[in-house]
Amino acid sequence: MRSDLFFIICLLIGGAVFAAAVALNNDYYFFAGYVVLQYVVLSTAWNILGGYCGYVNFGTAAFFALGAYTTVAIYKLYPLPIPLLLVAGGAVSVIVGFGMGYLTLRLRGAFFAIATLALAVVLQTLIVNWDFVGGSRGAYIVRPEAIAPFGNYVRYLFMVMLVLAAAAVTIARLIERSRLGYGFATIRDDELAAEASGVPTLRLKLIATTISGGLMGMAGAPFPYYIGYLQPSSTFGFDYAVNSIAMPLIGGTTSWVGPVIGAILLASLQQIATVTISSAVNLLIVGILLVVFVIVAPNGIIGLVHTYLQRKPDDFVGRRPVKTDAPGAPP
């Protein structure tokens, strides 16, 4: 019941933020809000494999770039509407995610993490040497100035990412409460015991990798229209891998709520720091927050809340002294 209420509150807050940005008539709020929502999608997608199944994935940038460069390739052939580009970017990332999972999910722990990092390096090398999508020079995307009924095109991209973020959170929430989510939890808790009990662990991990990769690719599909100029360094950046891991860890990885809270908190701080100080301090903010939460709250913000709610009333208030003159009081 509480998660249902929180989900409804998140949707209401998203609508309220959009209405407030329209009322203020400042497109920067849409520009910054797009980035925050983008990280909501990426952190939620990462958490499906990394949080629910316990497999740390360093290849977020690879799937994000796949979606972005799918858009560039289609734009070179015939420009399509953003919703169709989302489907195309997600489809390509689903195929790659399934292939990557089939080849690497027999590895565990640090070996799997290194394999996903290698995937990003391999894909970046291929993109740098693929002249059709710009190669190392990059590629320009000419976006429309306005689109009805949203006006400025950045507002349209914001709404697209808002819908995608709501869809990603809904998928994560449904998985968490389903038999699929329980299967993921058995893999995270003890994979060997799950296999001994007859749980099809490889199949479940493939499903998690496919869903996670597809959502990451969909998050990257509108990015060329958002930035206008796409180059390998802007899509395969280390920021995406670090942020997509740090945000669920800060928020809490065992629930769909955690990545949302972590993404909104951390991405908002980074946007504020970019405007007031410099974008160079973004990773510094991530590092400081990670150190703080690893020491103070290793289970994230959600873990802190659960610990607070599960404590007994006597832990919050001291025991009241018993009056000696009360009936039945001990002498």
Summary of the structure (lengths in Angstrom):
residues: 331
radius of gyration: 22.3
end to end distance: 46.5
largest distance: 90.9
contacts: 1098
relative contact order: 0.16
helix: 76%
strand: 2%
